[in-house]
Amino acid sequence: MQQRHDPAIIAFLCNWCAYAGADLAGTARMTYPPNVRTVRLMCTGSLDPMYVIKAFLEGADGVLVGGCHPGDCHYTNGNYKARRRVTLLWEMLDAIKIDRDRLWLRWISASEGGLFAETIREMVASLTAKGPNPVRAEMIL
């Protein structure tokens, strides 16, 4: 019998919106799986794509990039930079044979704790169905 896979998720979150939304989810005691480890960024526009690649190469099953809604960035256009970088990252993931559906980009405001919790629940369900990151499987062997 195959053991159920419990996915590991790294979340790069904007300090002003998505991280505050995650904090709201926690303080409001909203339930979501404990599979996520957060990295707080001042802005998703400052996310270095190599950190995303490094997360996958070190075995993360999924990566979430969470930022302010377009037009609401604390730094004016950081979320647009993040969107362009994630688009390029999807192409890079294709090149290294990691399913691009393992990298999610979501706009979550500080008042959307429920959306953060739902995003994590959806991501865990999706990644559980996909199974482990193929790079992780190679590392275990």
N, C-alpha and C positions, 0 to 999 in steps of 0.2 A: 504494500500500500504506500502510495506517494504521500510524503509529508506536505502539509499546506505551507506555501511560501508566504513569509511575512515581509513585504517590501520595505526597503530603507529609502527614505525620501530626504533630500536636502532642499531647503527652501531659502532662496535669496530674496529678502523682503525689504522694500522701501521703508525707511524709518517713519516717514510721515503718514503713510497710508496703510499698506499691507501689514506691516509689523504692528501698527496700532490696531488694525482689525484683528490680528491674531491675539493681541493682548486683550482686546475686548471679548473675544471668544473665550479666553481663559478666565477672565474676571467674572463673566456672566455664566460661567460653568456650563458652557455648551459642550456637548460631547463630540469628540472626533478621535480617530485612532492615534495612538502615541508614536506612530511611525515616522514622524517628521522631526528633523533637526533644522533649526532656523539659523540663518546668518543675516544679521542686520546690516543693511547698507544705508548710507545717507540718501542714496538715490539709485534706482535700478539703472540709470544711465551711466553709473560708474562701475557697473559689473564688468569685470574682465572675463571674456569668453573662456579663457584658459582655466578658470576656476570651475566652470561648468564641465568642461572636458575632463579635468582632474577628478571631479566627483564621480563621473561615470567610470573612468579608468581605475579608480580605487574601489569600485563595487557598488555605488549607489544605483538603486533600481529606477529611480526617477528624480528629476530636478524640477522644482517649481520656481519660476521667476514671478514675483508678485509686486506690482507697482500701482501708482496712482492712475485713475482713469485718465484717458487722453484729454488734454486741456486743463487738467487739475494738478499738474506737477508743481511741487514746491519750488523746483529749479527751472521752471518754464517748459523745457522740452526734453527732460531726461527720460520720460517714458517713451518718447518717440525714438530716442537713441537705443533704448532697451529693445524695442520692437524690431528695429533693424538688426541688432546683434543676434537676437533670437532667431530671426529668419536665416541669417548666415550660419548660426549654430545648427539649425535643422539640416542644412546642406552638409556641414561638416560631419554630423552624426551619420548621415547616409554614407559618406565616404569611409567611415570606420566601422560600418555595419552594426550600428546601434539604432534601433527603431526610433524615429523622430517623435513618435507618440509618447516617449518617455520624458520628453521635455515639454513642460506646460508653461504658458505665459497667461497670467490672469491679472485683470484690473480689479483691485479690492480697496475700497476706501476705508478710512479709520472707523467709520460707523457701520461697516459691514462684517461684523464678527460672524454672523450666521453664514455669510457667503464664504468666509475663510474656512469655517468648519465643514461646510458642504463640499468645498473644493477638495479638502483633504480626504473626506470620505469617498468622493468620486475617484480621486487619484489612486487611493489604496485599492479600491475595487478594480480599477482598470489594470493596475500593475500586478495585482494578484492573479488576474486572468492571464496576463502575458507571461508570468513566470519570472524567474530571476534574470537580471541583466546578463547577457551572454558573456561579457567580460568577467563578471563575478564568477560565473560557472567555470570559466577557464582558470581563474585564480585558485579555485578550490581544488581542481584536479592536480 
